[in-house]
Structures are given as structure tokens and as C-alpha cells.
Amino acid sequence: MGVLIGILISIAALVYVFQKIDWTTFKQQLQSIPIWIFLSLFTICFIANAIRGVRYQFLLSLPYDVSLASIYIGLCFNNLLPLRMGEIARGLFVAHRLKISRTRSIATVILERAFDGATVVFMLGISAWMLDIHFLKNVLWLGILIFGGLLGIFCLSIWKEDSLKTLLSKWLPLCAIDILARVLMGFHSLRDFTKLAWILGLSLLTWAVDGSVFGLLIWYLGIPNPFWVGYLCCSVVALSILAPSAPGYVGVIQAAFVFCFTQLGLNASLGFSASVVIHATQFLLTTIIGLWVLFYSHEGMSFLKNVWIQKNAAETNSQL
């Protein structure tokens, strides 16, 4: 059902986009973009993901190569599978490589997404204020409430871990408390205020670099206030892909761009052109590297072998 809902959302997004664009303008804009812009976008995207790898080391102590590999595996699976299944694949990969519980590793991915959400909402608020988009300022408060509330709950739960376990043990079975303990282990980085400061700083840096990808292309297209428009589009795209969609976020990213350009009184076809270029850049970079990590690196091959063994074991047990 979730997959069907995602596909329907992508179809609805594409219908919205196709009603607002002119194909001739789109084709002309796409053909006018030089190769150096594409190479620059690839480079900046690579740098942003490299920073993500450093940040994940603060969330869960692990070697940098494993951290970076997990990020590309997660992004690759998100491109190829619906419902953000890459987040689960990434957690499973890290659990396999570090020999830790899957619950703990997936909890760190959830925590990372909470930091991403809070940072993106902050970026949305600043760009909406600079571009004077009033209704998005109201969305800002909702985002702060959601993502700020999540981070607050995570911090409170880890700072008061023993009290929380004692309280919940009165109502929950022992197995549930054990699962909770493993989840909270994924939040242990929040206990160290130095790590917390690094995570926050690297989150801001990651999304500042990510937003500059959008800003560079929009600058080349000759749009006023290119970097604020870029940060606005980046934050709206980041929030929109939280919704279920078809694999690769097809339609959703394009609709987010067209929506932003329409709200700013800009040419929707121009926004669609920008969305296709940036979507293709990010999709190709993360999918190619992710597949290489999976099928040609030692870490990826070991992970796939383990998944295959577990799959065969589960099928054997089901037949007994």
C-alpha cells in the first residue's frame, strides 16, 4: 500500500509540473547549460557527502571509509527503491560492519535525519525571510515544532535514560525495554556536548554546501538573488522528499522546484530545467558510487554476502 501511495504522489506531482511548463523553453534552457556547470555540480555534491561522512563519525564512532560507504549505499538504495528504504539498508550495512545491533545503527540514522530536518527548516526560514515569502515563515514554526521537538525528546531521553527505563519498565515487557536500550545506545553521542556541537556545526556546513549546488545553477540561469533562491529550493526539495514517492523521488523534486519558482514569480519552465539538472547530478553521483561500493568494494561484497546467507537461512527455516 505504501508503494502504491508513493507512486500516486509522484504521478500527481508530475501532473502539477506538466501543467505549468513550456517544453520548448525547457529544451532551450537545458541545451544552454555548459559542461563545466555539470562538473562543478558533481564536485560540490561529492564534497557535501564527504562532510556527511565526517558528521556520521560523531554520531557513531566508526572508520571514515565505512561512514562514507554507508552514506552512498543509503542514497543509492533511496534512488532505486521506494519509501526511503535506503535508510534501512544503510543501518543494516553499518550494523554488519561494526558488529553492533541493527536497532542501534538504524537509531543513529534516524537521529541524523532529525538533525537534517532541523537544519533544513532553519535554512528555509532564513531564505524565506530574505526573499520575503510570508506564508513560508509560518511553515517555519511548524518545522521547528516537529524537528526541534524530536531532537528535544531524543536529548531528554538520553540525559534521563535510567529514569526513563525505570518508569517504562512498570508498563512494558522486558523485551520492549531491551529494544529501547538499543535505540538509546544510538543516541549516546548526545551525551557529549563537544560532539553535539560538532554535529550541529557539520549539519550547517553540509547543507550550506548542498544549497550552493542549487545556488550555482540558478546563478548561471541569470535569476536574481541566486543563492537565496537556491537555498529556498534546496530546503523545499529536502522537505518534500520526506513524503512517500516513486523510486528516485521522481516528480516530487520537480514539483518542489516548480512550486518555488512559481511562488517567486519566476518562469516555471526554468525551474523545471534546474530540477532536472540537479536531480540528474545527484542521482548519477550517488547511484554510481553506491553501486560501486556494493559490488566492487570489500565492505559492500561482505555485506551482500551476509544478506544472501541470512536470506537463505530464513528460507530454510521457513521450510522446516
C-alpha positions as CSV (number, residue, x, y, z in Angstrom):
1,M,0.0,0.0,0.0
2,G,2.8,2.4,0.9
3,V,4.5,1.8,-2.5
4,L,1.2,2.5,-4.3
5,I,0.7,5.7,-2.4
6,G,4.2,6.8,-3.2
7,I,3.7,6.2,-7.0
8,L,0.4,8.1,-6.9
9,I,2.0,11.0,-5.2
10,S,4.8,11.1,-7.9
11,I,2.1,10.9,-10.7
12,A,0.2,13.8,-9.1
13,A,3.4,15.8,-8.8
14,L,4.2,15.3,-12.4
15,V,0.7,16.3,-13.5
16,Y,1.2,19.5,-11.5
17,V,4.5,20.2,-13.2
18,F,3.5,19.4,-16.7
19,Q,0.5,21.8,-16.5
20,K,2.9,24.7,-15.8
21,I,5.8,24.2,-18.1
22,D,6.6,25.0,-21.7
23,W,8.6,22.2,-23.3
24,T,10.3,24.5,-25.9
25,T,11.7,26.8,-23.1
26,F,12.7,23.7,-21.1
27,K,14.6,22.2,-24.0
28,Q,16.4,25.5,-24.8
29,Q,17.5,26.1,-21.2
30,L,18.7,22.5,-20.9
31,Q,20.8,22.8,-24.0
32,S,22.4,26.1,-22.9
33,I,24.0,24.7,-19.8
34,P,27.7,24.1,-20.4
35,I,29.7,21.0,-19.3
36,W,31.7,23.0,-16.6
37,I,28.5,23.6,-14.7
38,F,27.7,19.9,-14.6
39,L,31.3,19.1,-13.5
40,S,31.0,21.8,-10.8
41,L,27.7,20.4,-9.5
42,F,29.2,16.9,-9.3
43,T,32.2,18.2,-7.4
44,I,30.2,20.2,-4.9
45,C,27.8,17.3,-4.3
46,F,30.7,15.0,-3.6
47,I,32.1,17.5,-1.1
48,A,28.8,17.7,0.7
49,N,28.6,13.9,1.0
50,A,32.2,13.8,2.2
51,I,31.2,16.2,5.0
52,R,28.3,14.0,5.8
53,G,30.8,11.1,6.3
54,V,32.7,13.2,8.9
55,R,29.5,14.1,10.7
56,Y,28.3,10.5,10.9
57,Q,31.6,9.6,12.7
58,F,30.5,11.9,15.6
59,L,27.1,10.2,15.7
60,L,28.6,6.7,15.8
61,S,32.3,6.1,16.2
62,L,33.4,4.3,13.1
63,P,36.1,4.4,10.4
64,Y,35.7,7.2,7.8
65,D,35.6,4.7,4.9
66,V,32.8,2.8,6.5
67,S,30.9,6.0,7.3
68,L,31.2,7.3,3.7
69,A,30.4,3.9,2.2
70,S,27.2,3.7,4.3
71,I,26.1,7.2,3.1
72,Y,26.4,6.2,-0.6
73,I,24.7,2.9,0.0
74,G,21.8,4.6,1.7
75,L,21.5,7.3,-1.0
76,C,21.8,4.6,-3.8
77,F,19.0,2.5,-2.3
78,N,16.9,5.6,-1.9
79,N,17.3,6.3,-5.6
80,L,16.4,2.7,-6.6
81,L,13.8,1.7,-4.1
82,P,10.6,3.5,-2.8
83,L,9.7,4.7,0.7
84,R,13.3,5.7,1.6
85,M,14.4,2.1,2.0
86,G,18.0,3.3,1.8
87,E,17.8,4.4,5.4
88,I,17.2,0.8,6.5
89,A,19.9,-0.5,4.1
90,R,22.4,1.9,5.5
91,G,21.6,0.9,9.0
92,L,22.0,-2.8,8.2
93,F,25.3,-2.1,6.4
94,V,26.7,-0.3,9.5
95,A,25.4,-3.0,11.8
96,H,27.1,-5.6,9.7
97,R,30.5,-3.8,9.5
98,L,30.7,-2.8,13.2
99,K,29.1,-5.9,14.6
100,I,26.5,-3.9,16.5
101,S,22.7,-4.3,16.8
102,R,20.7,-3.2,13.8
103,T,18.4,-1.3,16.1
104,R,21.2,0.8,17.4
105,S,22.6,1.6,13.9
106,I,19.2,2.5,12.5
107,A,18.6,4.7,15.5
108,T,21.7,6.7,14.6
109,V,20.4,7.2,11.0
110,I,17.1,8.4,12.5
111,L,19.0,10.8,14.7
112,E,20.9,12.1,11.8
113,R,17.7,12.7,9.9
114,A,16.4,14.8,12.8
115,F,19.5,17.0,12.7
116,D,19.0,17.3,8.9
117,G,15.4,18.3,9.4
118,A,16.1,20.9,11.9
119,T,18.9,22.4,9.8
120,V,16.8,22.4,6.6
121,V,13.9,24.2,8.5
122,F,16.5,26.8,9.7
123,M,17.7,27.2,6.1
124,L,14.1,27.5,4.9
125,G,13.3,30.2,7.5
126,I,16.3,32.3,6.6
127,S,15.8,32.1,2.8
128,A,12.0,32.8,3.1
129,W,12.8,35.8,5.3
130,M,15.5,37.1,2.8
131,L,13.1,36.6,-0.1
132,D,10.1,37.9,1.8
133,I,7.8,34.9,1.3
134,H,5.3,35.3,4.2
135,F,3.4,32.0,4.2
136,L,6.7,30.0,4.3
137,K,7.5,31.9,7.5
138,N,4.5,30.1,9.1
139,V,5.7,26.8,7.8
140,L,9.0,27.5,9.6
141,W,7.3,27.4,13.0
142,L,5.7,24.0,12.2
143,G,9.1,22.7,11.2
144,I,10.7,23.9,14.4
145,L,8.0,22.3,16.4
146,I,8.4,18.9,14.7
147,F,12.2,18.6,14.3
148,G,13.1,20.7,17.3
149,G,10.6,18.6,19.3
150,L,12.2,15.4,18.1
151,L,15.7,16.5,19.0
152,G,14.4,17.7,22.3
153,I,12.8,14.3,23.0
154,F,16.0,12.4,21.9
155,C,18.2,14.6,24.1
156,L,15.9,14.3,27.1
157,S,15.6,10.5,26.7
158,I,19.4,10.0,26.7
159,W,20.1,12.5,29.5
160,K,17.4,10.8,31.7
161,E,18.0,7.3,30.3
162,D,17.9,5.4,33.6
163,S,14.8,7.2,34.9
164,L,13.1,6.6,31.6
165,K,13.8,2.8,31.7
166,T,12.7,2.6,35.3
167,L,9.4,4.4,34.5
168,L,8.6,2.4,31.4
169,S,9.5,-1.0,33.0
170,K,6.4,-0.7,35.1
171,W,4.2,-1.0,31.9
172,L,6.3,-2.5,29.2
173,P,7.6,-6.1,28.9
174,L,11.3,-6.8,29.3
175,C,11.8,-7.4,25.5
176,A,10.5,-3.9,24.8
177,I,12.8,-2.4,27.4
178,D,15.7,-4.2,25.7
179,I,14.8,-2.7,22.3
180,L,14.5,0.7,23.9
181,A,18.0,0.3,25.4
182,R,19.5,-0.5,22.0
183,V,17.7,2.5,20.5
184,L,19.1,4.8,23.2
185,M,22.6,3.5,22.5
186,G,22.2,5.0,19.1
187,F,21.6,8.4,20.8
188,H,24.7,8.3,23.1
189,S,26.5,11.0,21.1
190,L,24.0,13.5,22.5
191,R,25.6,13.0,26.0
192,D,28.8,14.6,24.8
193,F,28.3,18.4,24.4
194,T,31.5,18.7,22.3
195,K,30.2,16.0,19.9
196,L,26.8,17.7,19.9
197,A,28.4,21.0,18.9
198,W,30.4,19.3,16.1
199,I,27.3,17.5,14.8
200,L,25.3,20.8,14.7
201,G,28.2,22.7,13.0
202,L,28.7,20.0,10.4
203,S,25.0,19.8,9.8
204,L,25.0,23.5,9.0
205,L,28.1,23.1,6.8
206,T,26.7,20.1,4.9
207,W,23.5,21.9,4.0
208,A,25.3,25.2,3.2
209,V,27.4,23.2,0.7
210,D,24.3,21.3,-0.6
211,G,22.5,24.6,-1.0
212,S,25.3,26.1,-3.0
213,V,24.8,23.4,-5.7
214,F,21.3,24.8,-6.3
215,G,22.6,28.4,-6.0
216,L,25.4,27.9,-8.6
217,L,23.0,26.6,-11.2
218,I,20.4,29.2,-10.5
219,W,23.1,31.9,-10.7
220,Y,24.1,30.6,-14.1
221,L,20.5,30.8,-15.3
222,G,20.5,34.5,-14.5
223,I,18.0,34.6,-11.7
224,P,18.2,37.4,-9.1
225,N,19.3,36.6,-5.6
226,P,20.5,33.2,-6.9
227,F,21.9,31.8,-3.6
228,W,18.9,32.7,-1.5
229,V,16.6,31.2,-4.2
230,G,18.9,28.2,-4.3
231,Y,18.7,27.7,-0.5
232,L,15.0,28.1,-0.7
233,C,14.7,25.4,-3.4
234,C,17.1,23.1,-1.6
235,S,15.2,23.3,1.7
236,V,11.8,22.8,0.0
237,V,13.2,19.8,-2.0
238,A,14.7,18.3,1.1
239,L,11.4,18.5,3.0
240,S,9.3,17.3,0.0
241,I,11.2,14.1,-0.4
242,L,10.2,13.1,3.1
243,A,6.9,12.2,1.6
244,P,6.4,8.8,0.0
245,S,7.2,8.8,-3.7
246,A,8.3,6.6,-6.6
247,P,11.9,5.4,-6.6
248,G,14.4,8.3,-7.1
249,Y,11.8,10.9,-5.9
250,V,10.6,11.2,-9.5
251,G,8.1,14.0,-9.8
252,V,8.4,15.2,-6.2
253,I,11.7,17.1,-6.8
254,Q,10.4,18.6,-10.0
255,A,7.2,19.8,-8.3
256,A,9.2,21.3,-5.4
257,F,11.3,23.4,-7.9
258,V,8.3,24.5,-9.9
259,F,6.4,25.4,-6.7
260,C,9.3,27.6,-5.5
261,F,9.8,29.3,-8.9
262,T,6.0,29.9,-9.2
263,Q,5.9,31.5,-5.7
264,L,8.7,33.8,-6.6
265,G,7.1,34.8,-9.8
266,L,9.8,33.1,-11.9
267,N,9.4,31.1,-15.1
268,A,8.2,27.6,-14.1
269,S,9.9,26.0,-17.1
270,L,13.2,27.5,-15.9
271,G,12.6,25.8,-12.5
272,F,11.8,22.5,-14.2
273,S,15.1,22.7,-16.2
274,A,17.0,23.4,-13.0
275,S,15.3,20.5,-11.2
276,V,16.2,18.0,-14.0
277,V,19.9,19.1,-14.0
278,I,20.3,18.9,-10.2
279,H,18.2,15.7,-9.9
280,A,20.3,14.0,-12.6
281,T,23.6,15.2,-11.0
282,Q,22.7,13.9,-7.5
283,F,21.1,10.7,-8.8
284,L,24.0,9.7,-11.1
285,L,26.7,10.6,-8.5
286,T,25.1,8.7,-5.6
287,T,23.9,5.7,-7.6
288,I,27.2,5.1,-9.4
289,I,29.3,5.3,-6.3
290,G,26.7,3.4,-4.2
291,L,26.7,0.5,-6.7
292,W,30.5,0.5,-6.9
293,V,30.7,0.3,-3.1
294,L,28.1,-2.6,-3.1
295,F,29.6,-4.7,-5.9
296,Y,33.3,-3.9,-6.1
297,S,34.5,-2.9,-2.6
298,H,35.4,-5.4,0.1
299,E,32.9,-3.8,2.5
300,G,30.0,-4.0,0.0
301,M,30.7,-7.5,-1.1
302,S,30.9,-8.7,2.5
303,F,27.6,-7.0,3.3
304,L,25.8,-8.5,0.3
305,K,27.2,-12.0,1.1
306,N,25.9,-11.7,4.6
307,V,22.4,-10.6,3.4
308,W,22.4,-13.6,1.0
309,I,23.3,-16.0,3.7
310,Q,20.6,-14.7,6.1
311,K,18.1,-14.8,3.2
312,N,18.9,-18.5,2.5
313,A,18.8,-19.3,6.2
314,A,15.4,-17.7,6.6
315,E,14.0,-19.6,3.6
316,T,15.4,-22.9,5.0
317,N,13.9,-22.3,8.4
318,S,10.5,-21.5,6.9
319,Q,10.6,-24.8,5.1
320,L,11.3,-26.8,8.2
